[in-house]
Amino acid sequence: MPSYEIGTIRERLANWVEASRPYAASGCVASYIPELAKSPHHALGISLLHASGESATAGDCGNRFTMQSISKVFTLILALMDNGEEEVFRKVGMEPTGDNFNSMLKLELVRPGIPFNPMINAGAITISSLIRGSSPEEVYRRILDFLRVLAGNQRLSCDEEVYRSESETGNLNRSIAYFLKQNGVLSGNVEDVLDVYFRHCSIQADCSDLARMALVLACGGLDPQTGTRLIPRRYVQIAKTFMTTCGMYNASGEFAIQVGLPAKSGVSGGILALVPGQYGIGVFGPALNDKGNSQAGVHLLEVISRELDWSMF
């Protein structure tokens, strides 16, 4: 996997963004969460952060958006740090589903009835129940503090309007959570667990924040500035594997072929991706394709990966 000078990337990045922006026209912003329907349809931005600390940005990279499913990568890591692998994977599986991220079909059809992986909603809700804390507020605060450290940004916070919108309209997630509770998978009070889940999905970030979080993963869990270990290397390996196999919903196989980088998307249009040992990447493009991934954002990553020969495969 070649390494390119950041200056070379800076010279070309704006052109790549503008070449990919028209692809947003064929996508749709998420409307099942009413607040997300207000997102700017044609926005597209990207931030890349190199392990040296140098960065490159282009497009609408200053727009703030909620992390949504991108937060699932980091709640998984926090649950692993709290409980260890054996306990976490007693409740959540390790395999792709091939179904939509909010499907509960296989919970009933495939025994033993645990979610297939931590990146789908059922898995992420279960993971939220495994993070330690004496109250939903404490659990959420631990997640937020963890993300602030990884992003190097103490100003990260919850978008209260999106949180309320998700909480008020999240009936399918409630159905999933109560089904998990009935099957003995979910521990604790269901509404408390859902409150944590809705809140961590509603944490706001921008492309630079995502790039910094991704760079920690690209560096094997080390703070890229100080070399301090923030995440055990083993848990970074697990997270990057799930990003590769499940991170782009049921388009993860296609993304692996076309882009070839670990990534995680969210229905707000964000994508967190990384080039191992080199770059953290944050993308924002709220117009989604039919799989729930940023239409223009995916195209942009395809172009960059192809032009820079970044695929791991």
N, C-alpha and C positions, 0 to 999 in steps of 0.2 A: 504494500500500500504506500504509494509515493507521498512525500511530504512537500508541500508547496509553500513558498514564501508568502507571508500574509499580504505583502504589498501587491503581489500578482493577483491574489484573490480580490483585494479591494478594487483593483482596476476593472475587474470584470463583473463584480457582484451586482451592481446597479443594472447593468444590461440584462443579466440573467433574470433579475426580479421583474423587469418590465416585459421581458419575453414571456414570462409565466403568468403575469397578471391577467391577461385576457381569458385564461382558463377558468377564472372565477365566474364568468358569465354563465357557464353551464352547471354551476353548483347552486345550492340553496343554504341559507343560514338556518341553524336549528331553530325550530319554532315550537317544539313540544315543551321547551322551557321558555315561557313568554319573554323573560328579560333578554334571552339570547337572540330573539328575533329582531332586536334593535341594533344588532351589530352591523358595521359598515360592510356591505356586500363585497365590494371590490378591493378591500384592503388587503395588502400583502407586504410582509416585512420579514427580515431575517437578521439575526446576529450570530456571528461566529467568534468564539473565544479560544485562542491558542494556549497551550500549556505554558508558554512564555509570558502570558499576560497580555499579548497584543490581540487586538480585536478588529473585526470588520463588520459593518452594518450597512443595510440598504433598505429602501422602501419604508413602510409604515411600522418600523420596528419599535417606535415609542408608544404605540397603542397598548393600553393595559387590557387584560382579558382574564377570565377565570380559568384556572388550571383544569378543571373538570377531571377527566380520567387520567391525565398526566400525573395527578397526585397519587394515583394508585401505585406507581413505582415506589414512591417514598414511604407510603404507609406499609407496603409489604416489607421494605427494609427495616422500618421501625418495629414492626411485629416480629420479625426475625431476631432483631437485637434484644427484644423483650423476652422472647419465648424459646428461641432456637428452632432449628429446622424440623425436628421430629414433631413438635407440638403443632406448628403451623401447617405442615403438610398432612397432619392427621385430619384437619378440617377443610383443606383446600387442595385440589389436585394440581398436576403439572402439565396438563395437555391442552392443546388448542381444541376449540369446540366446532368450528365451522359454522356456528350460528351467530346471529346478531348479538351484540354486547349486552342487550337487556333481555335476552331470551331466558325463559325458565324451563324450556322444553326438556332438556336432558336431566334436570334435577329429579324429574319424576320417572323418566324412561330408563336411565342408566344407574344402576346400583354402584356404590352405596348411597347415592343421593347427595354427595358433596359437590360443590362447584368445581368445574373442570380446571380453572386456573384463577389467579388473583387479579387478572386484568379485566375480566368481565364483571358486570355489576354484582352478580351473586357472590363472586369471590371477593370482591373489594368490600362489600358489606360485611362479609364474614371476617375479613382481615381487620376491619375497623373495630370489631368486637374483641380482638385479641390484644389491642394496644393498651398498656397499663395506665390506670388512672382511677382515682376514687370517685370521679363524676364525669359526665360528658364534657363539661367545661375544661377539666384538667386534661382529659385525653386530647381534646382539640388543641389546647394550648401547647401540649407537648409536640403535636404534629406541626403546628405553626412555627414554634421555636426551632424545630429541626429544619424546616424548609428555609427559615431565615438564615440559619447558619450556612446551609449549603449554597444559598443564593448570594451570601455575603450582603444581605439587605435586610436590616431590621425593620424596614417600613412595610414589609409584606403584611397584608391583612385580608380579612374576609370582605367580599362584596355583599353587603347585607341585603341589597335588593335582589340579587341573583339567588342568594341563600333562601330568602322568603319565597321566591318564585319556585325554586326547586322543591322546597318543603311542602308548599301548598298544592303542587301539581304532581308530586312524585308517587302516584298511586301504584304504578307498576313496581317500583322499587319497594313499596310497602308490601305488596303481594309477595314478592320474592323473599323479603325479610321474614314475614310471618310463616311462609312455607319452610324456610330454613329453621326457624324456631320450632315448628311442629315436628320436624325431622330430627331434632336434637343437635343440629349443626351449630346454630347460633346460640351463644350464651349471653345472659344479661337481658336487660329490658330492651325490647325491640325499638321503641321510639327513641330511647337514648342512643342506641347504636346508629339509627338512621340520622339523628341530629348531628352526630359526629361525621357521618358520611357526607351529608349535604353540605356541612360547613367546610370540610377539607376540599371538596370539589369546587367550592366557591371562593377559594383563596385566589386573589388577584396577583398577576405577574406580568412582566413584559418579556420581549424576546431576549434581552440581556440577562434577565433573571434565569430564564430557562437554560441559556447557554452556560451560565456559571454552574448551575446544578448538574447539567450534563457533563461538564468538564470534570467535576469531582468523580463521576462514574468513569469517564474516559481515563482518568488517572488512577483507577483501581481503588477509589475510596479515599484518596489523599487530598487534602486541601492544596490546590495548585499554587497558592502563594507561599504557604509556610511549610508544606510537607507534612503537616499534622494529619494523623489518620482520623477521619471522621466516620468512616464506615468500614467494618471488617471486609477484607478482600473477598472472602467466600460469599458474602451476601451481595456484593457488587456483581460477582459472577452469576449468581442466581437471577438477579434483577435484569442484567443484560440479556440473559438467555430468554427470559419471558418477554422482554421487549422485542427480541428477534422473532420469536415464534408466535406471539399473541399481541404484540403492542399496537398493531394497526388493525385491530378487530379481525374480521374474517377476510381482510385483504392483506394479511401479514405475509403470506407466501408470495404473492405478487410483488409486494414491496421489497421483500428480500431479494427477489430476482432483479427487479428494476433499479433498486437503490443499494441494497446490500449493507445497510448500517443498522445497528440497534436503534429503535425509535419507539416513542409512545405518543399517541395522538389524544386529543380531547375534542368534544363536540362544540367547544367555543371556537375551534379553528386553530388551536395551538398544536405544535409538534415539537417534541424534545427529541433530539438525535445526537449521536456522538460518533466521532472517528477515534477508535481506541488509541490511547497514548498521545493524541494530537489535539483534537478539537471537541468542544461542546458547541451545540447548535440549537438555537431557538427560532422557531418559525411561527408566524401568525397569518392566517388567511381564513376568515370565518365562513366563506361559502364552501359547503361540504358536498362530497360525492355521495353516491347511494350507500356506501359502506360507513359513512360517518366521519370520514377523513377529509382534511382540507384539500379541495380540488386543485387550486393553484399551488398550495404549499407542497403537495406530493410531487407535482410536476417540477417545481423548482428544485427539490431535492434530487429528483431523477437527473435533471440537467447537470447539477453541480457534481453529483457522484460520477456521472459519465465523463464529464469534462476533466475532472481531477483524478479519475481512476481510483475512487475511494472504496469501491465495494470490497467487502471482506472475503468474497467468495471467488 
